[in-house]
């Protein structure tokens, strides 16, 4: 359970508190139906299985949400779909979840990786959450020459990804890749996956046209650091056969804003936002 902010989008009264505050006090929430509670659990899920929540999750369920034996919540693990689970309270500080019924089968999102130069804490938190909500398959910190924050807290990234998945109802968690230098990423990049990078000097002005010219297949988006790639890095990117430079428009964006704009664009043009009408217009 994330120790960061929690908000459950399917709960009538949203929670805007920091989870570290929630787990540390006795704030009560009486208006929340138990089946609206959605929890990530790191355990196999199947009919008849039993799951032991973590200490933090138990406090959240019993003392914050004020759930009781017989209440049902929704659980997912990123692999086995979403399930209804019935709570059994063993004692005040302990409970058990009995897995009862699958309510959604596991589904995957678009095959899009998100590569990024790490940012400072709060903006990196935001970026990881939004990338998760936009359905990326993987999160990959990339160290460039102008990267400001080279140390990445992978546990914090995972907590943010879990928080975002709990909030927005998705079933898949992005795979987390260890931070890697850009030169090493390019040296081992698979030919079958198009690497899209935001380039204000992209040769094709329309990002939609640039993307529709690329072959069908998996994608990745690379957003550089504040200040952009240096000239040597930009040259190496443009020379790589699997790289597609695109423009994100005439305005200069912060890196976390560019991430949302770029991922939305990829989803709309080549991801799972596509409609038959769009495919007709841009075959």
FIMITI-992214 format. One record per residue (C-alpha): residue number from 1; x, y, z. Coordinates in Angstrom, 2 decimals, always signed. Layout:
% residues N
(lopa NUM,(X,Y,Z));
...
//
This chain:
% residues 283
(lopa 1,(+0.00,+0.00,+0.00));
(lopa 2,(+1.48,+3.33,-0.97));
(lopa 3,(+2.54,+5.70,+1.81));
(lopa 4,(+1.86,+8.62,-0.50));
(lopa 5,(-1.39,+10.46,-1.29));
(lopa 6,(-4.39,+8.27,-1.86));
(lopa 7,(-7.48,+9.12,-3.82));
(lopa 8,(-10.04,+6.54,-4.89));
(lopa 9,(-11.80,+7.79,-8.01));
(lopa 10,(-14.77,+5.48,-7.46));
(lopa 11,(-15.48,+6.68,-3.96));
(lopa 12,(-18.09,+9.39,-3.58));
(lopa 13,(-15.95,+11.31,-1.12));
(lopa 14,(-12.36,+11.55,-2.40));
(lopa 15,(-9.46,+11.48,-0.03));
(lopa 16,(-6.91,+14.24,-0.49));
(lopa 17,(-4.75,+13.32,+2.50));
(lopa 18,(-1.21,+12.04,+2.39));
(lopa 19,(-1.19,+8.30,+3.07));
(lopa 20,(+1.58,+8.75,+5.58));
(lopa 21,(-0.83,+10.97,+7.51));
(lopa 22,(-3.69,+8.48,+7.07));
(lopa 23,(-1.68,+5.59,+8.40));
(lopa 24,(-0.46,+7.68,+11.29));
(lopa 25,(-3.77,+8.99,+12.64));
(lopa 26,(-7.31,+7.91,+13.34));
(lopa 27,(-9.18,+9.93,+10.70));
(lopa 28,(-12.50,+8.16,+10.06));
(lopa 29,(-14.47,+7.97,+6.85));
(lopa 30,(-18.00,+6.72,+7.41));
(lopa 31,(-19.54,+7.45,+3.99));
(lopa 32,(-17.54,+5.03,+1.88));
(lopa 33,(-19.17,+1.79,+0.71));
(lopa 34,(-16.78,-1.09,+1.32));
(lopa 35,(-16.94,-2.40,-2.25));
(lopa 36,(-15.62,+0.98,-3.45));
(lopa 37,(-12.28,+0.31,-1.74));
(lopa 38,(-9.67,-0.89,-4.24));
(lopa 39,(-6.37,-2.35,-3.09));
(lopa 40,(-3.22,-3.64,-4.77));
(lopa 41,(-1.97,-6.87,-3.21));
(lopa 42,(+1.30,-8.57,-4.02));
(lopa 43,(-0.09,-12.11,-3.92));
(lopa 44,(-1.64,-14.63,-6.36));
(lopa 45,(-5.40,-14.20,-6.81));
(lopa 46,(-7.76,-17.07,-7.52));
(lopa 47,(-11.11,-18.40,-6.35));
(lopa 48,(-10.82,-19.44,-2.71));
(lopa 49,(-7.37,-17.94,-2.13));
(lopa 50,(-6.54,-16.08,+1.08));
(lopa 51,(-4.48,-12.88,+1.25));
(lopa 52,(-2.91,-11.32,+4.32));
(lopa 53,(-2.77,-7.50,+3.94));
(lopa 54,(+0.34,-5.66,+5.04));
(lopa 55,(+0.36,-3.85,+8.36));
(lopa 56,(-0.18,-0.49,+6.62));
(lopa 57,(-3.01,-1.89,+4.52));
(lopa 58,(-4.65,-3.42,+7.60));
(lopa 59,(-4.58,-0.08,+9.40));
(lopa 60,(-6.04,+1.60,+6.32));
(lopa 61,(-8.87,-0.93,+6.02));
(lopa 62,(-9.78,-1.17,+9.70));
(lopa 63,(-9.02,+2.26,+11.15));
(lopa 64,(-9.34,+4.62,+8.19));
(lopa 65,(-12.05,+2.99,+6.10));
(lopa 66,(-13.64,+1.40,+9.20));
(lopa 67,(-14.45,-1.86,+7.48));
(lopa 68,(-15.69,-4.93,+9.31));
(lopa 69,(-15.91,-8.69,+8.92));
(lopa 70,(-18.15,-9.50,+5.98));
(lopa 71,(-17.38,-6.30,+4.05));
(lopa 72,(-16.12,-6.74,+0.49));
(lopa 73,(-13.36,-4.82,-1.25));
(lopa 74,(-11.83,-5.04,-4.71));
(lopa 75,(-8.27,-6.30,-5.09));
(lopa 76,(-5.83,-6.70,-7.97));
(lopa 77,(-2.20,-7.72,-8.37));
(lopa 78,(-1.34,-6.65,-11.92));
(lopa 79,(-1.49,-10.25,-13.20));
(lopa 80,(-4.75,-12.02,-12.33));
(lopa 81,(-7.44,-9.42,-13.00));
(lopa 82,(-9.65,-7.80,-10.38));
(lopa 83,(-11.46,-9.75,-7.67));
(lopa 84,(-13.97,-9.24,-4.89));
(lopa 85,(-12.56,-10.18,-1.51));
(lopa 86,(-14.41,-10.58,+1.78));
(lopa 87,(-12.78,-9.32,+4.94));
(lopa 88,(-12.45,-11.30,+8.10));
(lopa 89,(-11.23,-9.31,+11.10));
(lopa 90,(-9.09,-11.56,+13.28));
(lopa 91,(-8.44,-8.93,+15.96));
(lopa 92,(-8.18,-5.16,+16.10));
(lopa 93,(-4.87,-5.01,+14.27));
(lopa 94,(-5.20,-7.97,+11.94));
(lopa 95,(-7.48,-9.06,+9.11));
(lopa 96,(-7.64,-11.54,+6.26));
(lopa 97,(-9.02,-11.26,+2.73));
(lopa 98,(-10.87,-14.23,+1.24));
(lopa 99,(-10.86,-14.07,-2.57));
(lopa 100,(-14.37,-14.82,-3.81));
(lopa 101,(-15.12,-13.81,-7.39));
(lopa 102,(-13.31,-12.36,-10.37));
(lopa 103,(-15.09,-9.23,-11.57));
(lopa 104,(-12.67,-8.26,-14.36));
(lopa 105,(-10.21,-10.42,-16.30));
(lopa 106,(-6.63,-9.25,-16.68));
(lopa 107,(-6.15,-6.85,-19.58));
(lopa 108,(-3.05,-5.20,-20.96));
(lopa 109,(-2.71,-1.64,-22.11));
(lopa 110,(-0.73,-0.29,-25.05));
(lopa 111,(+2.79,-1.58,-25.67));
(lopa 112,(+4.40,+1.77,-24.93));
(lopa 113,(+7.46,+2.26,-22.76));
(lopa 114,(+8.17,+5.60,-21.17));
(lopa 115,(+11.82,+6.66,-20.90));
(lopa 116,(+12.67,+9.86,-19.06));
(lopa 117,(+15.47,+11.87,-17.55));
(lopa 118,(+14.77,+11.79,-13.79));
(lopa 119,(+13.34,+14.90,-12.14));
(lopa 120,(+13.30,+16.07,-8.55));
(lopa 121,(+10.98,+14.28,-6.13));
(lopa 122,(+7.58,+15.97,-6.37));
(lopa 123,(+7.66,+16.35,-10.15));
(lopa 124,(+8.94,+12.81,-10.60));
(lopa 125,(+6.09,+11.54,-8.39));
(lopa 126,(+3.58,+13.36,-10.59));
(lopa 127,(+5.16,+12.12,-13.80));
(lopa 128,(+5.20,+8.47,-12.69));
(lopa 129,(+1.56,+8.65,-11.59));
(lopa 130,(+0.39,+10.21,-14.85));
(lopa 131,(+2.40,+7.82,-17.01));
(lopa 132,(+0.85,+4.90,-15.11));
(lopa 133,(-2.65,+6.31,-15.55));
(lopa 134,(-1.94,+6.69,-19.28));
(lopa 135,(-1.26,+2.96,-19.45));
(lopa 136,(+2.47,+2.65,-20.11));
(lopa 137,(+3.95,-0.83,-20.06));
(lopa 138,(+7.22,+0.25,-18.49));
(lopa 139,(+9.00,+3.13,-16.77));
(lopa 140,(+12.68,+3.60,-17.54));
(lopa 141,(+14.86,+6.36,-16.04));
(lopa 142,(+17.55,+7.44,-18.50));
(lopa 143,(+20.65,+9.36,-17.42));
(lopa 144,(+21.68,+12.09,-19.84));
(lopa 145,(+24.44,+14.69,-19.65));
(lopa 146,(+22.03,+17.34,-18.39));
(lopa 147,(+20.09,+15.14,-15.99));
(lopa 148,(+19.56,+17.04,-12.74));
(lopa 149,(+18.58,+14.21,-10.38));
(lopa 150,(+20.68,+11.15,-11.17));
(lopa 151,(+19.65,+9.15,-8.09));
(lopa 152,(+16.26,+7.51,-8.44));
(lopa 153,(+14.33,+5.96,-5.55));
(lopa 154,(+12.87,+2.86,-7.21));
(lopa 155,(+10.72,+1.98,-4.19));
(lopa 156,(+9.15,+5.44,-4.33));
(lopa 157,(+8.52,+5.01,-8.06));
(lopa 158,(+6.77,+1.71,-7.43));
(lopa 159,(+4.67,+3.23,-4.64));
(lopa 160,(+3.57,+6.02,-6.98));
(lopa 161,(+2.71,+3.55,-9.74));
(lopa 162,(+0.64,+1.43,-7.33));
(lopa 163,(-1.14,+4.51,-6.01));
(lopa 164,(-2.04,+5.62,-9.53));
(lopa 165,(-3.27,+2.15,-10.49));
(lopa 166,(-5.46,+1.95,-7.38));
(lopa 167,(-6.95,+5.35,-8.13));
(lopa 168,(-7.78,+5.02,-11.81));
(lopa 169,(-8.95,+1.42,-12.03));
(lopa 170,(-6.27,-0.01,-14.32));
(lopa 171,(-5.17,-3.60,-13.87));
(lopa 172,(-1.58,-3.50,-15.13));
(lopa 173,(+1.40,-2.06,-13.30));
(lopa 174,(+4.27,-0.75,-15.42));
(lopa 175,(+7.51,-2.68,-15.29));
(lopa 176,(+10.27,-0.66,-13.63));
(lopa 177,(+13.67,-0.55,-15.32));
(lopa 178,(+16.85,+0.42,-13.52));
(lopa 179,(+18.36,+3.81,-14.43));
(lopa 180,(+20.54,+3.50,-17.53));
(lopa 181,(+22.81,+5.91,-19.37));
(lopa 182,(+21.39,+7.12,-22.68));
(lopa 183,(+24.39,+5.86,-24.64));
(lopa 184,(+23.80,+2.33,-23.30));
(lopa 185,(+20.06,+2.50,-24.03));
(lopa 186,(+20.75,+3.37,-27.67));
(lopa 187,(+23.47,+0.73,-28.01));
(lopa 188,(+21.11,-2.09,-27.01));
(lopa 189,(+17.84,-0.74,-28.41));
(lopa 190,(+15.71,-3.42,-30.16));
(lopa 191,(+15.11,-2.73,-33.84));
(lopa 192,(+11.44,-3.76,-33.61));
(lopa 193,(+10.49,-1.00,-31.16));
(lopa 194,(+10.25,+2.58,-32.42));
(lopa 195,(+11.80,+5.09,-30.02));
(lopa 196,(+9.98,+8.41,-30.25));
(lopa 197,(+11.73,+11.43,-28.79));
(lopa 198,(+10.50,+14.97,-28.37));
(lopa 199,(+12.58,+17.23,-30.64));
(lopa 200,(+11.73,+20.87,-31.25));
(lopa 201,(+13.64,+20.65,-34.55));
(lopa 202,(+11.84,+17.54,-35.81));
(lopa 203,(+11.89,+17.44,-39.63));
(lopa 204,(+8.12,+16.79,-39.85));
(lopa 205,(+6.09,+19.55,-38.21));
(lopa 206,(+3.01,+17.41,-37.56));
(lopa 207,(+3.59,+14.78,-34.85));
(lopa 208,(+0.56,+12.83,-36.11));
(lopa 209,(+2.06,+12.57,-39.59));
(lopa 210,(+5.45,+11.60,-38.18));
(lopa 211,(+3.94,+8.80,-36.08));
(lopa 212,(+1.69,+7.42,-38.82));
(lopa 213,(+4.75,+7.04,-41.06));
(lopa 214,(+6.33,+4.62,-38.58));
(lopa 215,(+5.83,+0.85,-39.00));
(lopa 216,(+3.27,-0.88,-36.81));
(lopa 217,(+4.73,-2.36,-33.66));
(lopa 218,(+5.71,-1.51,-30.11));
(lopa 219,(+6.67,+2.06,-29.20));
(lopa 220,(+8.61,+4.00,-26.60));
(lopa 221,(+8.61,+7.68,-25.72));
(lopa 222,(+11.77,+9.43,-24.56));
(lopa 223,(+11.52,+12.80,-22.80));
(lopa 224,(+14.80,+14.52,-22.07));
(lopa 225,(+15.96,+16.61,-19.12));
(lopa 226,(+15.23,+20.24,-18.37));
(lopa 227,(+17.37,+22.09,-20.87));
(lopa 228,(+17.09,+19.30,-23.41));
(lopa 229,(+19.60,+16.85,-24.80));
(lopa 230,(+23.03,+18.18,-25.61));
(lopa 231,(+24.07,+18.35,-29.26));
(lopa 232,(+26.03,+15.09,-29.21));
(lopa 233,(+23.09,+13.20,-27.70));
(lopa 234,(+20.68,+14.76,-30.18));
(lopa 235,(+22.95,+13.73,-33.05));
(lopa 236,(+23.16,+10.16,-31.74));
(lopa 237,(+19.37,+9.96,-31.42));
(lopa 238,(+18.73,+11.28,-34.91));
(lopa 239,(+21.25,+8.86,-36.38));
(lopa 240,(+19.70,+5.79,-34.76));
(lopa 241,(+17.62,+3.74,-37.23));
(lopa 242,(+14.81,+3.03,-34.71));
(lopa 243,(+14.38,+6.63,-33.54));
(lopa 244,(+11.53,+8.89,-34.65));
(lopa 245,(+11.80,+12.59,-33.68));
(lopa 246,(+8.49,+14.39,-33.20));
(lopa 247,(+7.48,+17.94,-32.37));
(lopa 248,(+5.21,+18.61,-29.41));
(lopa 249,(+4.16,+21.99,-30.73));
(lopa 250,(+5.40,+25.57,-30.66));
(lopa 251,(+5.45,+26.02,-26.87));
(lopa 252,(+8.25,+25.06,-24.52));
(lopa 253,(+6.99,+22.54,-21.95));
(lopa 254,(+8.36,+21.36,-18.68));
(lopa 255,(+9.44,+17.74,-18.77));
(lopa 256,(+6.47,+16.45,-16.75));
(lopa 257,(+4.04,+18.34,-19.00));
(lopa 258,(+5.79,+17.00,-22.11));
(lopa 259,(+5.39,+13.48,-20.72));
(lopa 260,(+1.60,+13.79,-20.48));
(lopa 261,(+1.35,+15.47,-23.90));
(lopa 262,(+3.60,+12.92,-25.59));
(lopa 263,(+1.96,+9.85,-24.07));
(lopa 264,(-1.51,+11.17,-24.90));
(lopa 265,(-0.38,+11.69,-28.49));
(lopa 266,(+1.06,+8.17,-28.78));
(lopa 267,(-2.07,+6.64,-27.29));
(lopa 268,(-4.30,+8.56,-29.68));
(lopa 269,(-2.31,+7.87,-32.84));
(lopa 270,(-0.79,+4.44,-32.20));
(lopa 271,(-2.12,+3.19,-28.88));
(lopa 272,(-5.44,+1.95,-27.53));
(lopa 273,(-7.25,+5.28,-27.92));
(lopa 274,(-7.54,+4.76,-31.67));
(lopa 275,(-11.00,+4.57,-33.20));
(lopa 276,(-12.10,+3.24,-36.55));
(lopa 277,(-12.71,+6.84,-37.66));
(lopa 278,(-9.14,+7.83,-36.79));
(lopa 279,(-7.77,+4.77,-38.57));
(lopa 280,(-9.80,+5.73,-41.62));
(lopa 281,(-8.38,+9.26,-41.60));
(lopa 282,(-4.81,+8.11,-40.90));
(lopa 283,(-4.47,+4.58,-42.29));
//
